[in-house]
Amino acid sequence: MRVAVTGATGFVGGEVCRAAVAAGWEVHAFGRRLADIPGATYQYWNLNGPVPRLSEVDAVIHCAAAATDAGRASQVWATNLLGTRRVLDAFPHARIVHVSSASVYDPFRPTVRAKEAEAPVARYLNAYGASKAAAERFVLNTHRDTIILRPHAVYGPGDTTLLPRLLENIRGGRLLVPGDGRARQSLTAVGGLARACLLAARSTLTGVFNIADSDTLSVDEALRGLLATAGVEATPTYLPTRLVLPLATGLEAAQRLCGRPRRIRLNRYVISQLAMERTLDITAAVDRLGHEPTPTSFTYRN
Ligand SMILES: NC(=O)c1ccc[n+]([C@@H]2O[C@H](COP(=O)([O-])OP(=O)(O)OC[C@H]3O[C@@H](n4cnc5c(N)ncnc54)[C@H](OP(=O)(O)O)[C@@H]3O)[C@@H](O)[C@H]2O)c1
């Protein structure tokens, strides 16, 4: 099997490359940073720039994205939608495994054992959710041989996204978190996601599949587990939504007026993710794709 992996320098793409190499596949890895991906050929490719010389592949596992809840909206759209278009144009005959996100579900109401058909929706809180939803639509409408995977809150060794954001919110031994810590969450182990990507690349299924662990846990359990993997002693301290939501709304409005793209840590997206249930129905992935989810586990070190 010959596979191209975009975002190979990232958290998910890196794990996908390792899994594909371990499976004996020919792996063509792409990213922007200088990198050495053992067992794979690695090439620089900024999805918003010129397309490098590409080898023919059977499947593309498209992990590259601006995976951020802030940043300039234009850059997020350029990477997540236009970049995805570039990938499809560059590999017109390959099967596409598009790594999307559970951020395409409605951020304004709880996601309760959500089935795939419940998204995309008409409204989002930031460019990330909106651009990932637009990319899904684009891929499904333009490329016949396509499968879309929607993970939520990916965790594991080498986490570049979830854990660093938690650590930056610790003040004096307290991790400040919106909500009450009781909202249920589906998390996705990075190893399980990588295995699902390989299953998706090999299969002939098309459509959209949620990918998550076999169980759900509360925000408080998830946060304590994630902090333990980093060996950090901090106590989650919960901030009532009725207090933080007006504050976040005001901060975002002020930022729009100033036109400054600085990241606001307390924003409505973060509140919507942590203060509301975000659980996924993974029946389709298990029954049809052969996804073998494991219980969420924090028995690793970051
Ligand atoms: N982590 C999560 O919790 C989570 C949850 C749901 C969905 N996802 C999805 O999983 C995928 C991977 O996320 P991740 O957590 O692995 O993020 P990550 O660690 O930030 O990796 C992002 C990757 O995309 C590449 N990239 C960004 N902009 C690019 C551009 N303009 N051109 C080419 N490459 C570009 C980066 O390359 P360089 O670093 O070399 O610049 C990096 O390899 C994304 O599609 C994300 O939406 C992640």
The ligand as a Gaussian input file, in Angstrom:
#p B3LYP/6-31G(d) Opt

LIG

0 1
 N       -5.638000      17.262000      18.333000
 C       -6.962000      17.187000      18.507000
 O       -7.456000      17.185000      19.640000
 C       -7.858000      17.050000      17.307000
 C       -9.231000      16.853000      17.547000
 C      -10.085000      16.710000      16.466000
 C       -9.579000      16.769000      15.176000
 N       -8.245000      16.975000      14.976000
 C       -7.768000      17.053000      13.593000
 O       -6.635000      16.216000      13.451000
 C       -5.785000      16.758000      12.444000
 C       -4.364000      16.846000      12.987000
 O       -4.340000      17.685000      14.123000
 P       -3.094000      17.687000      15.119000
 O       -3.638000      17.665000      16.493000
 O       -2.118000      16.661000      14.691000
 O       -2.505000      19.137000      14.854000
 P       -0.979000      19.605000      14.861000
 O       -0.146000      18.783000      15.773000
 O       -1.032000      21.074000      15.068000
 O       -0.495000      19.299000      13.389000
 C       -0.923000      20.053000      12.288000
 C       -0.145000      19.607000      11.079000
 O       -0.623000      20.348000       9.952000
 C        0.495000      20.931000       9.295000
 N        0.100000      22.196000       8.671000
 C       -0.522000      23.247000       9.255000
 N       -0.697000      24.210000       8.338000
 C       -0.183000      23.760000       7.172000
 C       -0.066000      24.291000       5.860000
 N       -0.498000      25.513000       5.543000
 N        0.525000      23.529000       4.911000
 C        0.983000      22.294000       5.190000
 N        0.906000      21.730000       6.405000
 C        0.317000      22.466000       7.381000
 C        1.547000      21.145000      10.372000
 O        2.795000      21.234000       9.739000
 P        4.069000      21.984000      10.415000
 O        3.953000      21.728000      11.889000
 O        5.237000      21.292000       9.780000
 O        3.966000      23.415000      10.098000
 C        1.373000      19.871000      11.186000
 O        2.061000      18.817000      10.572000
 C       -6.376000      18.099000      12.045000
 O       -7.115000      17.927000      10.869000
 C       -7.303000      18.436000      13.198000
 O       -8.375000      19.239000      12.752000
 C       -7.377000      17.121000      16.010000

